[in-house]
Amino acid sequence: MNSTEPMEPIFDHFENYIEVSNELKSELTKRIKEVHFRKSELVLDANTICTKSYFISEGILRTYFIKDGLEITEYFSASYEWVNSPKSFILKQKDIYYIDAIENTTAYCLEIEDLMYLFDHFPEMERYARLSMGSVFGHLMERITSIRFTSAKDKYEHFQKTYHDIYHRIPLGMVASYLGITQETLSRIRAEK
């Protein structure tokens, strides 16, 4: 990217956690590339090692795995969120997760080697990673509690709250898969509202 202006959303995101120096902005601008995915395009195949992390500018990506021929949705990522296959990305090995685009999506792409460079040369990036992972961890704990201890209706209400900006843009079959309920049950819950 030639100018830092298209990078403002990602700079703003980082600045929620750390102070972003001009030097760090310059390195981010050199190392991050804007990418575009069409609706239904496969972003990551589980048969490959994840070497890129994507910060979504616009659109929605879905992370899922396949069990007994069925796509099981693990989570959705939308604007101002990072997405990758964490185990594959960190350990440099294949994992079970696929990522696809639910709608046309624009994202910023950061390669693992570039991320490691930033960690090595900018200590504040490690602080950013630690602080931002805390919010991800909190979200995952809420999801586990929702899955284990609530009714289908409660799960759907939690889903609406968690994804309040985008839930109406996600196909019902994917929502049902995410919630671990049938599409018929989901339709019944929605009809009751």
Backbone as JSON Lines, residues from 0, in Angstrom:
{"i":0,"aa":"M","n":[0.85,-1.18,0.0],"ca":[0.0,0.0,0.0],"c":[0.89,1.24,0.0]}
{"i":1,"aa":"N","n":[0.53,2.21,-0.78],"ca":[1.37,3.39,-0.91],"c":[1.1,4.43,0.17]}
{"i":2,"aa":"S","n":[-0.14,4.52,0.6],"ca":[-0.52,5.54,1.57],"c":[-0.99,4.87,2.85]}
{"i":3,"aa":"T","n":[-0.87,5.59,3.95],"ca":[-1.38,5.02,5.2],"c":[-2.88,5.21,5.34]}
{"i":4,"aa":"E","n":[-3.51,6.06,4.51],"ca":[-4.94,6.34,4.66],"c":[-5.81,5.08,4.62]}
{"i":5,"aa":"P","n":[-5.61,4.14,3.66],"ca":[-6.44,2.94,3.67],"c":[-6.2,2.08,4.91]}
{"i":6,"aa":"M","n":[-5.11,2.32,5.6],"ca":[-4.77,1.53,6.78],"c":[-5.4,2.07,8.06]}
{"i":7,"aa":"E","n":[-6.09,3.2,7.99],"ca":[-6.62,3.82,9.21],"c":[-7.48,2.87,10.04]}
{"i":8,"aa":"P","n":[-8.35,2.04,9.44],"ca":[-9.15,1.14,10.29],"c":[-8.28,0.19,11.12]}
{"i":9,"aa":"I","n":[-7.22,-0.3,10.55],"ca":[-6.38,-1.23,11.29],"c":[-5.54,-0.49,12.33]}
{"i":10,"aa":"F","n":[-5.08,0.72,11.99],"ca":[-4.37,1.52,12.99],"c":[-5.29,1.82,14.18]}
{"i":11,"aa":"D","n":[-6.55,2.19,13.87],"ca":[-7.52,2.48,14.93],"c":[-7.72,1.26,15.82]}
{"i":12,"aa":"H","n":[-7.79,0.09,15.21],"ca":[-7.95,-1.15,15.97],"c":[-6.77,-1.35,16.92]}
{"i":13,"aa":"F","n":[-5.55,-1.25,16.4],"ca":[-4.37,-1.43,17.24],"c":[-4.35,-0.41,18.38]}
{"i":14,"aa":"E","n":[-4.77,0.83,18.08],"ca":[-4.73,1.89,19.08],"c":[-5.75,1.7,20.2]}
{"i":15,"aa":"N","n":[-6.67,0.75,20.03],"ca":[-7.55,0.39,21.15],"c":[-6.76,-0.33,22.25]}
{"i":16,"aa":"Y","n":[-5.57,-0.83,21.9],"ca":[-4.77,-1.63,22.82],"c":[-3.38,-1.05,23.11]}
{"i":17,"aa":"I","n":[-2.78,-0.42,22.11],"ca":[-1.41,0.08,22.26],"c":[-1.27,1.43,21.56]}
{"i":18,"aa":"E","n":[-0.18,2.12,21.88],"ca":[0.16,3.33,21.13],"c":[0.91,2.89,19.88]}
{"i":19,"aa":"V","n":[0.46,3.36,18.72],"ca":[1.07,2.96,17.45],"c":[1.98,4.09,16.97]}
{"i":20,"aa":"S","n":[3.29,3.85,17.06],"ca":[4.27,4.85,16.64],"c":[4.27,4.99,15.11]}
{"i":21,"aa":"N","n":[4.84,6.08,14.63],"ca":[4.95,6.27,13.18],"c":[5.8,5.17,12.55]}
{"i":22,"aa":"E","n":[6.81,4.71,13.28],"ca":[7.67,3.63,12.77],"c":[6.87,2.33,12.63]}
{"i":23,"aa":"L","n":[6.04,2.02,13.63],"ca":[5.21,0.82,13.54],"c":[4.19,0.97,12.42]}
{"i":24,"aa":"K","n":[3.59,2.15,12.29],"ca":[2.65,2.38,11.19],"c":[3.32,2.13,9.84]}
{"i":25,"aa":"S","n":[4.56,2.6,9.7],"ca":[5.3,2.41,8.46],"c":[5.52,0.93,8.17]}
{"i":26,"aa":"E","n":[5.9,0.17,9.19],"ca":[6.14,-1.27,9.0],"c":[4.84,-2.01,8.71]}
{"i":27,"aa":"L","n":[3.77,-1.65,9.39],"ca":[2.48,-2.28,9.11],"c":[2.05,-2.0,7.67]}
{"i":28,"aa":"T","n":[2.23,-0.77,7.24],"ca":[1.85,-0.39,5.89],"c":[2.64,-1.19,4.86]}
{"i":29,"aa":"K","n":[3.92,-1.46,5.13],"ca":[4.75,-2.24,4.21],"c":[4.35,-3.71,4.18]}
{"i":30,"aa":"R","n":[3.91,-4.23,5.32],"ca":[3.74,-5.67,5.47],"c":[2.31,-6.17,5.3]}
{"i":31,"aa":"I","n":[1.34,-5.3,5.41],"ca":[-0.06,-5.72,5.31],"c":[-0.58,-5.39,3.91]}
{"i":32,"aa":"K","n":[-1.28,-6.37,3.34],"ca":[-1.83,-6.2,1.99],"c":[-3.35,-6.3,2.04]}
{"i":33,"aa":"E","n":[-4.0,-5.47,1.27],"ca":[-5.46,-5.56,1.17],"c":[-5.82,-6.71,0.24]}
{"i":34,"aa":"V","n":[-6.8,-7.5,0.64],"ca":[-7.26,-8.63,-0.18],"c":[-8.78,-8.59,-0.25]}
{"i":35,"aa":"H","n":[-9.32,-9.23,-1.28],"ca":[-10.77,-9.28,-1.49],"c":[-11.19,-10.73,-1.72]}
{"i":36,"aa":"F","n":[-12.3,-11.11,-1.11],"ca":[-12.86,-12.45,-1.3],"c":[-14.3,-12.31,-1.78]}
{"i":37,"aa":"R","n":[-14.66,-13.11,-2.77],"ca":[-16.03,-13.12,-3.26],"c":[-16.9,-13.98,-2.34]}
{"i":38,"aa":"K","n":[-18.18,-13.72,-2.3],"ca":[-19.13,-14.52,-1.54],"c":[-18.93,-16.0,-1.89]}
{"i":39,"aa":"S","n":[-18.85,-16.85,-0.88],"ca":[-18.67,-18.31,-0.99],"c":[-17.23,-18.74,-1.32]}
{"i":40,"aa":"E","n":[-16.32,-17.78,-1.48],"ca":[-14.93,-18.13,-1.8],"c":[-14.26,-18.76,-0.58]}
{"i":41,"aa":"L","n":[-13.5,-19.82,-0.82],"ca":[-12.75,-20.47,0.24],"c":[-11.5,-19.65,0.53]}
{"i":42,"aa":"V","n":[-11.35,-19.22,1.77],"ca":[-10.22,-18.4,2.19],"c":[-9.09,-19.29,2.7]}
{"i":43,"aa":"L","n":[-9.45,-20.34,3.44],"ca":[-8.48,-21.29,3.96],"c":[-9.04,-22.69,3.82]}
{"i":44,"aa":"D","n":[-8.23,-23.58,3.26],"ca":[-8.57,-25.0,3.15],"c":[-7.89,-25.73,4.31]}
{"i":45,"aa":"A","n":[-8.62,-26.59,5.0],"ca":[-8.06,-27.32,6.14],"c":[-6.9,-28.22,5.73]}
{"i":46,"aa":"N","n":[-6.78,-28.5,4.45],"ca":[-5.69,-29.36,3.98],"c":[-4.39,-28.59,3.76]}
{"i":47,"aa":"T","n":[-4.38,-27.32,4.13],"ca":[-3.16,-26.51,4.01],"c":[-2.83,-25.9,5.36]}
{"i":48,"aa":"I","n":[-1.6,-25.47,5.51],"ca":[-1.18,-24.79,6.74],"c":[-1.55,-23.32,6.63]}
{"i":49,"aa":"C","n":[-2.14,-22.79,7.67],"ca":[-2.54,-21.39,7.7],"c":[-1.3,-20.52,7.93]}
{"i":50,"aa":"T","n":[-0.97,-19.68,6.97],"ca":[0.2,-18.81,7.08],"c":[-0.19,-17.33,7.08]}
{"i":51,"aa":"K","n":[-1.5,-17.04,7.05],"ca":[-1.97,-15.66,6.97],"c":[-3.07,-15.42,7.99]}
{"i":52,"aa":"S","n":[-3.08,-14.21,8.52],"ca":[-4.15,-13.77,9.39],"c":[-4.83,-12.59,8.69]}
{"i":53,"aa":"Y","n":[-6.15,-12.53,8.79],"ca":[-6.92,-11.52,8.08],"c":[-7.66,-10.62,9.05]}
{"i":54,"aa":"F","n":[-7.49,-9.32,8.86],"ca":[-8.25,-8.33,9.62],"c":[-9.34,-7.82,8.68]}
{"i":55,"aa":"I","n":[-10.57,-8.05,9.05],"ca":[-11.69,-7.75,8.14],"c":[-12.03,-6.27,8.18]}
{"i":56,"aa":"S","n":[-12.09,-5.68,6.99],"ca":[-12.51,-4.3,6.85],"c":[-14.02,-4.24,6.62]}
{"i":57,"aa":"E","n":[-14.51,-5.06,5.68],"ca":[-15.94,-5.14,5.37],"c":[-16.25,-6.58,5.02]}
{"i":58,"aa":"G","n":[-17.43,-7.05,5.44],"ca":[-17.85,-8.4,5.08],"c":[-17.83,-9.34,6.27]}
{"i":59,"aa":"I","n":[-18.08,-10.62,5.99],"ca":[-18.14,-11.65,7.03],"c":[-17.43,-12.9,6.54]}
{"i":60,"aa":"L","n":[-16.56,-13.44,7.38],"ca":[-15.93,-14.74,7.12],"c":[-16.43,-15.72,8.17]}
{"i":61,"aa":"R","n":[-16.53,-16.99,7.77],"ca":[-17.0,-18.04,8.65],"c":[-15.91,-19.08,8.82]}
{"i":62,"aa":"T","n":[-15.69,-19.53,10.04],"ca":[-14.75,-20.61,10.33],"c":[-15.57,-21.86,10.65]}
{"i":63,"aa":"Y","n":[-15.24,-22.96,9.99],"ca":[-16.02,-24.18,10.18],"c":[-15.14,-25.41,9.98]}
{"i":64,"aa":"F","n":[-15.67,-26.59,10.37],"ca":[-15.0,-27.85,10.08],"c":[-16.04,-28.8,9.52]}
{"i":65,"aa":"I","n":[-15.59,-29.9,8.98],"ca":[-16.5,-30.87,8.37],"c":[-16.48,-32.15,9.18]}
{"i":66,"aa":"K","n":[-17.67,-32.59,9.58],"ca":[-17.81,-33.85,10.33],"c":[-18.94,-34.66,9.7]}
{"i":67,"aa":"D","n":[-18.63,-35.88,9.35],"ca":[-19.62,-36.76,8.7],"c":[-20.27,-36.09,7.5]}
{"i":68,"aa":"G","n":[-19.47,-35.34,6.74],"ca":[-19.96,-34.7,5.52],"c":[-20.73,-33.41,5.75]}
{"i":69,"aa":"L","n":[-20.9,-33.0,7.0],"ca":[-21.64,-31.78,7.31],"c":[-20.69,-30.66,7.73]}
{"i":70,"aa":"E","n":[-21.0,-29.44,7.31],"ca":[-20.23,-28.28,7.73],"c":[-20.72,-27.84,9.11]}
{"i":71,"aa":"I","n":[-19.82,-27.82,10.08],"ca":[-20.15,-27.4,11.44],"c":[-19.5,-26.04,11.67]}
{"i":72,"aa":"T","n":[-20.33,-25.02,11.81],"ca":[-19.83,-23.65,11.98],"c":[-19.3,-23.45,13.39]}
{"i":73,"aa":"E","n":[-18.06,-22.96,13.47],"ca":[-17.43,-22.7,14.76],"c":[-17.64,-21.25,15.2]}
{"i":74,"aa":"Y","n":[-17.39,-20.3,14.28],"ca":[-17.64,-18.9,14.6],"c":[-17.64,-18.05,13.34]}
{"i":75,"aa":"F","n":[-18.1,-16.82,13.5],"ca":[-18.15,-15.84,12.43],"c":[-17.23,-14.67,12.8]}
{"i":76,"aa":"S","n":[-16.64,-14.06,11.81],"ca":[-15.78,-12.89,12.03],"c":[-16.24,-11.8,11.08]}
{"i":77,"aa":"A","n":[-16.34,-10.58,11.61],"ca":[-16.82,-9.46,10.8],"c":[-15.88,-8.28,10.94]}
{"i":78,"aa":"S","n":[-16.34,-7.13,10.53],"ca":[-15.51,-5.93,10.51],"c":[-14.77,-5.7,11.81]}
{"i":79,"aa":"Y","n":[-13.48,-5.35,11.67],"ca":[-12.59,-5.01,12.78],"c":[-12.25,-6.21,13.67]}
{"i":80,"aa":"E","n":[-12.28,-7.41,13.06],"ca":[-11.86,-8.61,13.77],"c":[-10.81,-9.35,12.94]}
{"i":81,"aa":"W","n":[-9.92,-10.04,13.64],"ca":[-8.91,-10.89,13.01],"c":[-9.48,-12.29,12.87]}
{"i":82,"aa":"V","n":[-9.07,-12.99,11.84],"ca":[-9.46,-14.4,11.7],"c":[-8.31,-15.17,11.06]}
{"i":83,"aa":"N","n":[-8.1,-16.37,11.58],"ca":[-7.18,-17.35,11.02],"c":[-7.53,-18.69,11.67]}
{"i":84,"aa":"S","n":[-6.76,-19.72,11.38],"ca":[-6.9,-20.99,12.1],"c":[-5.79,-20.97,13.15]}
{"i":85,"aa":"P","n":[-6.11,-20.6,14.4],"ca":[-5.06,-20.32,15.39],"c":[-4.03,-21.44,15.57]}
{"i":86,"aa":"K","n":[-4.48,-22.65,15.72],"ca":[-3.53,-23.76,15.93],"c":[-2.61,-23.92,14.73]}
{"i":87,"aa":"S","n":[-3.18,-23.89,13.54],"ca":[-2.39,-24.02,12.32],"c":[-1.44,-22.84,12.16]}
{"i":88,"aa":"F","n":[-1.92,-21.65,12.43],"ca":[-1.14,-20.42,12.27],"c":[0.06,-20.4,13.21]}
{"i":89,"aa":"I","n":[-0.16,-20.78,14.45],"ca":[0.9,-20.71,15.46],"c":[1.85,-21.9,15.39]}
{"i":90,"aa":"L","n":[1.29,-23.11,15.23],"ca":[2.13,-24.31,15.25],"c":[2.64,-24.74,13.87]}
{"i":91,"aa":"K","n":[2.19,-24.04,12.84],"ca":[2.6,-24.34,11.46],"c":[2.33,-25.8,11.09]}
{"i":92,"aa":"Q","n":[1.1,-26.21,11.38],"ca":[0.66,-27.55,11.0],"c":[-0.81,-27.48,10.58]}
{"i":93,"aa":"K","n":[-1.26,-28.49,9.85],"ca":[-2.65,-28.51,9.4],"c":[-3.57,-28.65,10.6]}
{"i":94,"aa":"D","n":[-4.78,-28.11,10.45],"ca":[-5.8,-28.19,11.47],"c":[-7.12,-28.56,10.78]}
{"i":95,"aa":"I","n":[-8.21,-28.62,11.53],"ca":[-9.48,-29.05,10.96],"c":[-10.27,-27.92,10.31]}
{"i":96,"aa":"Y","n":[-9.83,-26.67,10.48],"ca":[-10.67,-25.55,10.11],"c":[-10.53,-25.06,8.67]}
{"i":97,"aa":"Y","n":[-11.7,-24.76,8.11],"ca":[-11.84,-24.07,6.83],"c":[-12.35,-22.67,7.16]}
{"i":98,"aa":"I","n":[-12.05,-21.73,6.28],"ca":[-12.62,-20.38,6.4],"c":[-13.17,-20.02,5.03]}
{"i":99,"aa":"D","n":[-14.41,-19.5,4.99],"ca":[-14.96,-19.04,3.72],"c":[-15.65,-17.7,3.92]}
{"i":100,"aa":"A","n":[-15.98,-17.07,2.8],"ca":[-16.64,-15.76,2.83],"c":[-18.14,-15.93,2.72]}
{"i":101,"aa":"I","n":[-18.87,-15.41,3.68],"ca":[-20.33,-15.46,3.64],"c":[-20.87,-14.4,2.68]}
{"i":102,"aa":"E","n":[-20.13,-13.33,2.55],"ca":[-20.48,-12.28,1.6],"c":[-19.19,-11.69,1.06]}
{"i":103,"aa":"N","n":[-19.27,-10.86,0.04],"ca":[-18.05,-10.24,-0.49],"c":[-17.35,-9.53,0.67]}
{"i":104,"aa":"T","n":[-16.05,-9.79,0.79],"ca":[-15.3,-9.33,1.95],"c":[-13.99,-8.68,1.54]}
{"i":105,"aa":"T","n":[-13.67,-7.57,2.19],"ca":[-12.39,-6.9,2.05],"c":[-11.66,-7.04,3.38]}
{"i":106,"aa":"A","n":[-10.39,-7.44,3.31],"ca":[-9.62,-7.66,4.54],"c":[-8.18,-7.22,4.32]}
{"i":107,"aa":"Y","n":[-7.47,-7.07,5.43],"ca":[-6.03,-6.83,5.41],"c":[-5.36,-8.15,5.77]}
{"i":108,"aa":"C","n":[-4.37,-8.53,5.01],"ca":[-3.69,-9.81,5.2],"c":[-2.29,-9.59,5.77]}
{"i":109,"aa":"L","n":[-1.98,-10.35,6.82],"ca":[-0.66,-10.29,7.44],"c":[-0.08,-11.7,7.48]}
{"i":110,"aa":"E","n":[1.06,-11.88,6.83],"ca":[1.73,-13.18,6.8],"c":[2.38,-13.46,8.16]}
{"i":111,"aa":"I","n":[2.48,-14.73,8.54],"ca":[3.06,-15.12,9.82],"c":[4.5,-14.59,9.98]}
{"i":112,"aa":"E","n":[5.29,-14.63,8.9],"ca":[6.68,-14.14,8.99],"c":[6.71,-12.65,9.31]}
{"i":113,"aa":"D","n":[5.77,-11.91,8.72],"ca":[5.71,-10.47,9.0],"c":[5.25,-10.2,10.43]}
{"i":114,"aa":"L","n":[4.32,-11.01,10.91],"ca":[3.89,-10.86,12.29],"c":[5.05,-11.13,13.25]}
{"i":115,"aa":"M","n":[5.81,-12.18,12.97],"ca":[6.97,-12.5,13.83],"c":[8.0,-11.36,13.8]}
{"i":116,"aa":"Y","n":[8.21,-10.76,12.62],"ca":[9.11,-9.61,12.52],"c":[8.62,-8.48,13.42]}
{"i":117,"aa":"L","n":[7.32,-8.2,13.37],"ca":[6.75,-7.13,14.18],"c":[6.9,-7.43,15.67]}
{"i":118,"aa":"F","n":[6.69,-8.67,16.07],"ca":[6.88,-9.05,17.46],"c":[8.33,-8.85,17.89]}
{"i":119,"aa":"D","n":[9.26,-9.23,17.01],"ca":[10.69,-9.12,17.33],"c":[11.18,-7.68,17.43]}
{"i":120,"aa":"H","n":[10.6,-6.8,16.63],"ca":[11.11,-5.43,16.54],"c":[10.25,-4.37,17.25]}
{"i":121,"aa":"F","n":[9.05,-4.75,17.64],"ca":[8.16,-3.8,18.3],"c":[7.53,-4.48,19.52]}
{"i":122,"aa":"P","n":[8.14,-4.31,20.69],"ca":[7.62,-4.98,21.9],"c":[6.14,-4.68,22.17]}
{"i":123,"aa":"E","n":[5.68,-3.52,21.74],"ca":[4.27,-3.18,21.95],"c":[3.33,-4.13,21.2]}
{"i":124,"aa":"M","n":[3.84,-4.78,20.14],"ca":[3.01,-5.73,19.42],"c":[2.71,-6.96,20.28]}
{"i":125,"aa":"E","n":[3.65,-7.37,21.11],"ca":[3.37,-8.49,22.01],"c":[2.32,-8.08,23.04]}
{"i":126,"aa":"R","n":[2.4,-6.83,23.5],"ca":[1.38,-6.32,24.42],"c":[0.02,-6.33,23.73]}
{"i":127,"aa":"Y","n":[-0.01,-5.87,22.48],"ca":[-1.26,-5.88,21.71],"c":[-1.82,-7.31,21.64]}
{"i":128,"aa":"A","n":[-0.97,-8.27,21.3],"ca":[-1.42,-9.66,21.16],"c":[-1.99,-10.17,22.48]}
{"i":129,"aa":"R","n":[-1.32,-9.89,23.57],"ca":[-1.78,-10.35,24.88],"c":[-3.13,-9.73,25.24]}
{"i":130,"aa":"L","n":[-3.26,-8.42,25.06],"ca":[-4.5,-7.74,25.42],"c":[-5.66,-8.14,24.51]}
{"i":131,"aa":"S","n":[-5.4,-8.22,23.22],"ca":[-6.49,-8.56,22.29],"c":[-6.92,-10.01,22.47]}
{"i":132,"aa":"M","n":[-5.98,-10.9,22.81],"ca":[-6.35,-12.3,23.03],"c":[-7.21,-12.45,24.28]}
{"i":133,"aa":"G","n":[-7.06,-11.55,25.23],"ca":[-7.91,-11.59,26.42],"c":[-9.37,-11.43,26.06]}
{"i":134,"aa":"S","n":[-9.67,-10.53,25.12],"ca":[-11.07,-10.35,24.73],"c":[-11.58,-11.55,23.92]}
{"i":135,"aa":"V","n":[-10.71,-12.14,23.1],"ca":[-11.09,-13.35,22.35],"c":[-11.38,-14.49,23.33]}
{"i":136,"aa":"F","n":[-10.52,-14.65,24.33],"ca":[-10.69,-15.7,25.33],"c":[-12.02,-15.54,26.06]}
{"i":137,"aa":"G","n":[-12.36,-14.31,26.43],"ca":[-13.62,-14.04,27.1],"c":[-14.81,-14.44,26.24]}
{"i":138,"aa":"H","n":[-14.74,-14.12,24.95],"ca":[-15.8,-14.48,24.0],"c":[-15.94,-16.01,23.91]}
{"i":139,"aa":"L","n":[-14.82,-16.72,23.84],"ca":[-14.87,-18.18,23.75],"c":[-15.45,-18.81,25.01]}
{"i":140,"aa":"M","n":[-15.12,-18.26,26.18],"ca":[-15.67,-18.8,27.42],"c":[-17.2,-18.59,27.46]}
{"i":141,"aa":"E","n":[-17.65,-17.44,27.01],"ca":[-19.1,-17.2,26.93],"c":[-19.77,-18.21,26.0]}
{"i":142,"aa":"R","n":[-19.11,-18.48,24.88],"ca":[-19.67,-19.44,23.9],"c":[-19.76,-20.83,24.52]}
{"i":143,"aa":"I","n":[-18.73,-21.26,25.22],"ca":[-18.74,-22.59,25.85],"c":[-19.88,-22.67,26.87]}
{"i":144,"aa":"T","n":[-20.04,-21.65,27.67],"ca":[-21.12,-21.63,28.65],"c":[-22.47,-21.7,27.95]}
{"i":145,"aa":"S","n":[-22.63,-20.93,26.87],"ca":[-23.88,-20.92,26.12],"c":[-24.19,-22.31,25.55]}
{"i":146,"aa":"I","n":[-23.19,-22.98,25.02],"ca":[-23.39,-24.3,24.42],"c":[-23.77,-25.33,25.49]}
{"i":147,"aa":"R","n":[-23.1,-25.28,26.61],"ca":[-23.26,-26.33,27.62],"c":[-24.47,-26.15,28.53]}
{"i":148,"aa":"F","n":[-24.84,-24.94,28.85],"ca":[-25.78,-24.75,29.94],"c":[-27.06,-24.02,29.6]}
{"i":149,"aa":"T","n":[-27.37,-23.85,28.34],"ca":[-28.56,-23.08,28.03],"c":[-29.47,-23.82,27.05]}
{"i":150,"aa":"S","n":[-30.71,-23.37,27.0],"ca":[-31.69,-23.93,26.07],"c":[-31.4,-23.41,24.65]}
{"i":151,"aa":"A","n":[-32.08,-24.01,23.69],"ca":[-31.92,-23.57,22.29],"c":[-32.31,-22.1,22.15]}
{"i":152,"aa":"K","n":[-33.39,-21.7,22.84],"ca":[-33.83,-20.3,22.77],"c":[-32.76,-19.38,23.37]}
{"i":153,"aa":"D","n":[-32.2,-19.79,24.52],"ca":[-31.14,-18.99,25.15],"c":[-29.92,-18.89,24.26]}
{"i":154,"aa":"K","n":[-29.57,-19.99,23.59],"ca":[-28.42,-19.99,22.67],"c":[-28.64,-18.98,21.55]}
{"i":155,"aa":"Y","n":[-29.86,-18.97,21.01],"ca":[-30.16,-18.05,19.92],"c":[-30.1,-16.6,20.4]}
{"i":156,"aa":"E","n":[-30.63,-16.35,21.59],"ca":[-30.58,-14.98,22.13],"c":[-29.13,-14.55,22.37]}
{"i":157,"aa":"H","n":[-28.31,-15.47,22.86],"ca":[-26.89,-15.17,23.07],"c":[-26.21,-14.9,21.72]}
{"i":158,"aa":"F","n":[-26.56,-15.69,20.7],"ca":[-26.02,-15.48,19.35],"c":[-26.38,-14.09,18.84]}
{"i":159,"aa":"Q","n":[-27.66,-13.7,19.0],"ca":[-28.09,-12.38,18.55],"c":[-27.33,-11.27,19.26]}
{"i":160,"aa":"K","n":[-27.11,-11.45,20.55],"ca":[-26.38,-10.45,21.33],"c":[-24.91,-10.39,20.89]}
{"i":161,"aa":"T","n":[-24.29,-11.55,20.74],"ca":[-22.88,-11.61,20.37],"c":[-22.64,-11.03,18.98]}
{"i":162,"aa":"Y","n":[-23.52,-11.37,18.06],"ca":[-23.36,-10.94,16.66],"c":[-24.43,-9.91,16.28]}
{"i":163,"aa":"H","n":[-24.72,-8.99,17.2],"ca":[-25.83,-8.05,17.02],"c":[-25.75,-7.25,15.72]}
{"i":164,"aa":"D","n":[-24.56,-6.97,15.23],"ca":[-24.43,-6.17,14.0],"c":[-24.61,-6.99,12.73]}
{"i":165,"aa":"I","n":[-24.44,-8.3,12.81],"ca":[-24.4,-9.1,11.57],"c":[-25.34,-10.3,11.54]}
{"i":166,"aa":"Y","n":[-25.98,-10.67,12.66],"ca":[-26.72,-11.93,12.69],"c":[-27.77,-12.03,11.59]}
{"i":167,"aa":"H","n":[-28.38,-10.91,11.21],"ca":[-29.42,-10.9,10.18],"c":[-28.83,-11.12,8.77]}
{"i":168,"aa":"R","n":[-27.5,-11.07,8.63],"ca":[-26.85,-11.27,7.32],"c":[-26.32,-12.7,7.15]}
{"i":169,"aa":"I","n":[-26.49,-13.54,8.17],"ca":[-25.93,-14.89,8.14],"c":[-27.03,-15.89,7.78]}
{"i":170,"aa":"P","n":[-26.8,-16.77,6.8],"ca":[-27.81,-17.76,6.41],"c":[-28.24,-18.63,7.6]}
{"i":171,"aa":"L","n":[-29.55,-18.94,7.65],"ca":[-30.1,-19.67,8.79],"c":[-29.46,-21.03,9.02]}
{"i":172,"aa":"G","n":[-29.1,-21.72,7.96],"ca":[-28.46,-23.03,8.11],"c":[-27.14,-22.91,8.85]}
{"i":173,"aa":"M","n":[-26.39,-21.86,8.58],"ca":[-25.12,-21.63,9.26],"c":[-25.34,-21.26,10.73]}
{"i":174,"aa":"V","n":[-26.4,-20.49,10.98],"ca":[-26.73,-20.11,12.36],"c":[-27.1,-21.36,13.15]}
{"i":175,"aa":"A","n":[-27.94,-22.22,12.57],"ca":[-28.36,-23.46,13.25],"c":[-27.14,-24.33,13.53]}
{"i":176,"aa":"S","n":[-26.25,-24.44,12.58],"ca":[-25.03,-25.23,12.76],"c":[-24.19,-24.65,13.9]}
{"i":177,"aa":"Y","n":[-24.03,-23.35,13.93],"ca":[-23.27,-22.67,14.98],"c":[-23.88,-22.96,16.36]}
{"i":178,"aa":"L","n":[-25.21,-22.94,16.43],"ca":[-25.91,-23.14,17.69],"c":[-26.01,-24.61,18.09]}
{"i":179,"aa":"G","n":[-25.77,-25.51,17.13],"ca":[-25.89,-26.94,17.42],"c":[-27.33,-27.39,17.51]}
{"i":180,"aa":"I","n":[-28.2,-26.74,16.75],"ca":[-29.62,-27.11,16.72],"c":[-30.04,-27.31,15.26]}
{"i":181,"aa":"T","n":[-31.21,-27.9,15.07],"ca":[-31.69,-28.09,13.71],"c":[-32.24,-26.77,13.16]}
{"i":182,"aa":"Q","n":[-32.33,-26.68,11.85],"ca":[-32.88,-25.49,11.23],"c":[-34.37,-25.35,11.59]}
{"i":183,"aa":"E","n":[-35.06,-26.48,11.75],"ca":[-36.47,-26.45,12.13],"c":[-36.65,-25.84,13.52]}
{"i":184,"aa":"T","n":[-35.77,-26.25,14.45],"ca":[-35.84,-25.68,15.8],"c":[-35.57,-24.19,15.75]}
{"i":185,"aa":"L","n":[-34.59,-23.79,14.97],"ca":[-34.26,-22.37,14.84],"c":[-35.46,-21.6,14.26]}
{"i":186,"aa":"S","n":[-36.09,-22.16,13.24],"ca":[-37.25,-21.49,12.63],"c":[-38.37,-21.34,13.65]}
{"i":187,"aa":"R","n":[-38.58,-22.35,14.49],"ca":[-39.61,-22.29,15.51],"c":[-39.3,-21.19,16.53]}
{"i":188,"aa":"I","n":[-38.04,-21.12,16.97],"ca":[-37.62,-20.09,17.94],"c":[-37.82,-18.7,17.35]}
{"i":189,"aa":"R","n":[-37.44,-18.54,16.1],"ca":[-37.59,-17.23,15.46],"c":[-39.06,-16.85,15.31]}
{"i":190,"aa":"A","n":[-39.93,-17.84,15.05],"ca":[-41.36,-17.57,14.88],"c":[-42.0,-17.13,16.19]}
{"i":191,"aa":"E","n":[-41.43,-17.59,17.3],"ca":[-41.98,-17.23,18.63],"c":[-41.71,-15.78,18.99]}
{"i":192,"aa":"K","n":[-40.73,-15.15,18.35],"ca":[-40.34,-13.78,18.73],"c":[-41.33,-12.76,18.21]}
